[in-house]
Amino acid sequence: MSLPAREPPPSADASLTLRFDDSDRDVLARAFRTPGDGSPAWRLNEKAHRISLVDGFDRLLAWPVLQGVTRYDHQERTALRVLREMRGRAILADEVGLGKTIEAGLVLKEYTVRGLVHRALVLTPAALTDQWREEMETKFSLPFAVLRSVRDWDRKPFLIASMDTAKREPHRGAAQARPWDLIIVDEAHRLKNRFSLNWRFVAGLSKKYMLLLTATPVQNDMDELFNLVTLLKPGQLHTYDRFLERYVASPDRRVPMRVPELRGLLRDVMVRNRRGIAFTLPPRRVHSLAVRLSPAERRLYDDVTEFVRDAYWSASGRLPWTARLTLIVLQREIGSSTFAVAETLRRLAQSPLFRLDERERLEELRQEAVTISANVKATRLREFLRSVDEKVLIFTQYLRTLQYLGEVLEADGYRVAAYHGGLSLAAKDAAVRTFREDREIFLSTEAGGEGRNLQFARTVVNYDLPWNPLRIEQRIGRVHRLGQDREVHVVNVWAEDTVEANLMELLDRKIHMFELVVGELDLILGNLDERRSFEDLMMDIWVLRQAEERRSALRRLGDSLVRARAQYEQVKETNDAVLGETGEAVSA
């Protein structure tokens, strides 16, 4: 086979004069979607390489190959500024809700399109690893894998790892032994202490480019700002002693001085976009659909709770972690639906985790559950839906609850798009597409709370409430985010005298969670003086045998949340005072 005559490649001098033309966008888009063999692909690849030789970052070449990314001016300005002025080393410090992840993805994709990044590492809290992977895959077509084995450091050039895993051996040595083209650190305020293992681990990584993402570079004192900037660009804020002498006004290192001069230095390494007067997310309206369980549901709920409490504090002491986790799932499922809990009761009745008498009790509970054919929460949901004439997202944690609701709603004549973790990527895409085009209901497990932007709808129903508040926030964030131009309605369905009722008391009444911008809750919970997850705290309170003990423990947790929110508000004020705007105010 003879190949077509090839045009001579541009000389080094000629490459300096290449310019990116709008007609080249189609070339790039097709180059990323064309099979890599045959003469047509060869010619297309040659054209794409010519485009990649464009000198300088006068515009972003990555846009044609992105999927489902809305183009916002402040994000494009940020990416170009990082590429042009900061040479790929920057702190992205936008206020929450403005899309730091998208900005980081834009920078990374631009470097990969131009052939400048072949190995990249994302370091993030463990709870966000899968969310990052899905975001990078679906929006940026970047083949990231989540770290599972120490061998992945060699086998996976695009890797996502939790900071807590990566910083410890054997992963620490493996990560630091390899060169990285680009490293992204999410929630980089966790690097605030230069004597911490986190800071020393990241400092020891070999990297050409680095992006640090945090909405709050200053959380307690000015030391934290110095430590972050020094990690990124040593010497930018002078030596530590010189920094204290020139920019810190108080012995406790909380009060800055020479702020305009300090901001000038920060502009070389930091972009901080803020929501300007013209830009506000639409308001949220929160609706509570509280229900009273039917007599049969009430009896089953109380019986399951009694079993959980008895097993949790067994005669032999606290249960092993595996058994305790099983009990947490059981208690959460009974708060979702009797259909969710029935199958789990069947499995546990055959489990060696429990004694013979406990397994007999579990079988009795299973038989009690399968006699219940309808749930009051579903009836209340159907009443609500009859009052709504628009698309609605309904979230549940459990597939069996989803299947039950799907049957009920379709019997009522609704067209339902079902979305859950068991679907292939193509099936998930089809569910979103059909919901957008002609379905009234998007019925989803937690899988729909991650990585999918559904701003064309504006009503979210939490049919059950995860004990992890960040899961609730992720659900709401599918519609209440940049690009939403209508008022958002959040509908919470919960039963009286349940764990979920206590959860609503804490999150809604104590810290007004549903009024927060997406991303703020994580910063508030990070201020809780607890090493345990919020879910564990809730479980420890719920299994207390005496009602007064439970009430007292809930009051203490509520007080801690109130203090944590107040601390967050103070941190916001501090960051505004120190940093101001090292980007631009964002307009709608």
Secondary structure, 3 states (H helix, E strand, C coil): CCCCCCCCCCCHHHHCCCCCCCCHHHHHHHHCCCCCCCHHHHHHHHHHHHHHCCCCCCCCCCHHHCCCCCCCHHHHHHHHHHHHCCCCEEEECCCCCCCHHHHHHHHHHHHHHCCCCCCEEEEECHHHHHHHHHHHHHHHCCCCEECCCCCHHHHCCEEEEEHHHHCCCCHHHHHHCCEEEEEEECCHHHHCCCCCHHHHHHHCCEEEEEEEECCCCCCCCHHHHHHHHHHHCCCCCCCHHHHHHHHECCCCCCCECCHHHHHHHHCCCEECCEECCCCCCCCEEEEEEEECCCHHHHHHHHHHHHHHHHHHEECCEECCHHHHHHHHHHHHHHHHCHHHHHHHHHHHCCCCCCCHHHHHHHHHHHHHHHCCCCCHHHHHHHHHHHCCCCCEEEECCCHHHHHHHHHHHHHCCCCEEEECCCCCHHHHHHHHHHHHHCCCEEEECHHHHCCCCCCCCCEEEECCCCCCHHHHHHHHHCCCCCCCCCCEEEEEEEECCCHHHHHHHHHHHHCCHHHCCCCHHHHHHCCCCCCCCHHHHHHHHHCCCCHHHHHHHHHHHHHHHHHHHHHHHHHHHHHHHHHCCCCCEECC
